[in-house]
Structure formats: structure tokens, C-alpha cells
Amino acid sequence: MHGCKPICCPPQYCVRDFYTQRMVPVIHPIVNINRQNIIDVPQHIYQQTTRTVVVDQGFAGQGVQGQGFLGQGVQGYQGYTNRLFY
């Protein structure tokens, strides 16, 4: 082995990795939405009206038999009828 030049190989690396934690803030925005939905609900309102109807019984004793409501005869009544219904 005398007189030979030694062969030098490139170095081999043995890497041992170690990890250290470092906090990095990650922001997640949240938007809260309050929605007011309008729906139609029927409200029933009843309107009352009052009418006064005057019924004229006519003249008694004219000799014509009176008629009642819807053409029905009134027994024992003599006279005219004048009934108006609205």
C-alpha cells in the first residue's frame, strides 16, 4: 500500500431533526346575522251595521186582505201592506 494515493469519499451527513413549536395566530372571522322575516297573517275584522226599517201597516178596514212576509196571508187582518226589506 505504499505509494498509493488514498481515496477520499465525500462526507455523508446524518441529520437529526428536532421541532420546536411556535404559535402563529390564525383568525377565523364569524359574522352573526339576525334576520327578521315578515310574513302576512290575516286578521279578520267584522264590521257591524244597524239599520232601522219602518214597516207601514197601511190603512185598516179597506177590504183588501193583507199579505205578510213573502206573500203569506195574515189571517184576520184587513188592509194594505207596505214592507220594504234591504
C-alpha positions in Angstrom: 0.0 0.0 0.0 2.9 2.2 -0.2 2.9 4.7 -3.0 -0.9 4.7 -3.5 -2.9 7.8 -3.0 -5.8 7.4 -0.6 -9.3 7.9 -2.0 -11.3 10.4 -0.1 -15.0 10.0 -0.3 -17.5 12.9 0.1 -18.9 13.2 3.6 -22.1 11.6 4.5 -24.5 13.6 6.6 -26.7 12.2 9.3 -29.3 14.8 10.1 -31.4 14.6 13.2 -34.4 16.9 13.1 -35.8 18.5 16.3 -39.0 20.5 16.3 -39.9 23.4 18.5 -43.5 24.8 18.5 -44.1 28.4 17.7 -47.7 29.8 17.9 -49.0 31.5 14.8 -52.4 33.2 15.1 -55.0 32.1 12.5 -58.1 34.3 12.5 -61.4 32.8 11.5 -64.0 35.6 11.1 -67.5 34.8 12.1 -70.4 37.0 11.1 -73.7 36.7 13.0 -76.8 37.7 11.1 -80.1 38.4 12.7 -82.8 38.2 10.1 -86.4 39.4 10.7 -88.7 37.7 8.2 -92.1 39.3 7.7 -95.0 37.1 6.9 -98.6 38.1 6.2 -101.1 36.8 8.7 -104.8 37.5 8.0 -106.6 39.4 10.8 -110.4 39.1 10.5 -112.3 42.2 11.3 -116.1 42.2 11.4 -117.9 45.5 10.8 -121.5 45.6 12.1 -124.1 48.0 10.9 -127.6 48.5 12.3 -130.5 49.6 10.2 -133.9 50.7 11.3 -136.7 49.6 9.0 -140.1 51.2 9.2 -142.9 48.9 8.3 -146.1 50.8 7.4 -149.1 48.6 8.1 -151.3 50.6 5.8 -154.9 51.6 6.5 -157.1 49.2 8.3 -160.6 48.3 7.1 -160.1 48.9 3.3 -161.5 45.5 2.4 -158.3 44.1 0.9 -156.7 41.1 2.7 -153.2 42.0 3.6 -150.2 39.8 2.8 -147.4 39.0 5.2 -143.8 38.4 4.6 -143.1 36.6 1.3 -146.7 36.7 0.2 -148.1 34.7 3.1 -151.6 35.8 4.1 -152.2 37.2 7.6 -155.4 35.8 8.9 -157.8 38.3 10.4 -156.1 41.3 9.1 -157.7 43.6 6.6 -155.6 46.4 5.0 -152.6 47.1 2.9 -149.0 46.0 3.5 -146.0 48.1 2.6 -142.9 46.2 3.7 -139.5 47.1 2.4 -136.5 44.9 3.4 -133.0 45.7 2.4 
